[in-house]
Amino acid sequence: MRRLSRIFSTLVVTGMLAAFGIVGGAGSALAYGAPEQPLAQIELSANCNNLDQPLCQPRPAGFGLGGVWLWIEIDTGGSGDIAGAGCGHVRGEGGGASAIRGDVTWVKVTIPPGAFPYWTDPTNTYYLVSLPSGDAIPFPVTVGHYSFMPAPAVAFQLQVAP
């Protein structure tokens, strides 16, 4: 009886995993939407929580306290999509978060080595992405992981994927 119970449990678990794989795979394809000929996907996590650092000073001098988490799809033809969230903190007063969604535009640019201190593309070639906020940020075109941590509680993590 125990053996039959184990076999039944194994079949149930295997069936559930198979069903999840089928549903998960279809959900991923449907969530992605229509193919737009993506060239790259960029994921950025930037956190600035050290008021002693110039980068964490309020704008326009720095980014302010808080963070931003972005996913950007770079499509052919200079267009793309963005989704993410931004979160700000004001010591002693609180903070809040807001969604970031919309379209972006981009151009490919060459930036001399060292001109952009946060991450360096080995080919000095970048997607200069214009965000809905009006800001423009250069992201490396070379696939890989980039990290910039200049001080405690200040971290930028960037992933460029095909």
Residue pairs with C-beta under 8 A, 6 or more apart in sequence:
36 73
36 75
36 76
36 79
36 81
37 75
37 76
37 77
38 73
38 74
38 75
38 76
39 74
39 75
39 76
40 73
40 74
40 127
40 141
40 143
40 160
40 161
40 162
41 71
41 72
41 73
41 74
41 160
41 161
41 162
42 70
42 71
42 72
42 73
42 74
42 127
42 129
42 139
42 158
42 159
42 160
42 161
43 70
43 71
43 72
43 158
43 159
43 161
44 68
44 69
44 70
44 72
44 84
44 139
44 156
44 157
44 158
44 159
45 67
45 68
45 69
45 155
45 156
45 157
45 158
46 63
46 67
46 68
46 69
46 155
46 156
46 157
47 66
47 67
47 153
47 154
47 155
47 156
48 55
48 56
48 62
48 63
48 64
48 65
48 66
48 67
48 153
48 154
49 56
49 65
49 66
49 67
49 89
49 153
49 154
50 56
50 151
50 152
50 153
50 154
51 57
51 65
51 91
52 151
53 62
53 150
53 151
53 153
53 154
54 61
54 62
55 62
55 63
55 150
55 151
55 154
56 62
56 63
56 64
56 65
56 153
56 154
57 64
58 64
64 88
64 89
65 88
65 89
65 90
65 91
65 95
66 86
66 87
66 88
66 89
66 95
67 86
67 87
68 84
68 85
68 86
68 87
68 100
69 84
69 85
69 86
70 82
70 83
70 84
70 100
71 82
71 83
71 84
72 80
72 81
72 82
72 104
72 129
72 139
73 80
73 81
73 82
74 80
74 106
74 127
74 129
75 81
78 105
78 106
78 107
79 103
79 104
79 105
79 106
80 103
80 104
80 105
80 106
80 129
81 102
81 103
81 104
82 100
82 101
82 102
82 103
82 104
82 131
82 132
83 100
83 101
84 99
84 100
84 101
85 97
85 98
85 99
85 100
86 97
86 98
86 100
87 95
87 96
87 97
87 98
88 95
88 96
88 97
89 95
100 132
102 132
103 132
104 129
104 130
104 131
104 132
105 129
105 130
106 127
106 128
106 129
106 130
107 127
107 128
108 125
108 126
108 127
108 128
108 141
109 125
109 126
109 128
109 138
110 124
110 125
110 126
111 121
111 124
111 126
111 138
112 124
113 120
113 124
114 120
116 126
116 138
117 148
118 146
118 148
118 156
118 158
119 139
119 140
119 146
119 147
119 148
119 156
119 158
120 140
120 146
121 140
121 141
121 142
122 142
123 141
123 142
125 140
125 141
125 142
126 138
126 139
126 140
126 141
127 138
127 139
127 140
127 141
128 136
128 137
128 138
129 136
129 137
129 138
129 139
130 136
131 137
139 158
139 160
140 146
140 158
140 160
141 160
142 160
143 160
143 161
143 162
144 159
144 160
145 157
145 158
145 159
146 156
146 157
146 158
146 159
146 160
147 155
147 156
147 157
147 158
148 155
148 156
148 158
149 155
149 156
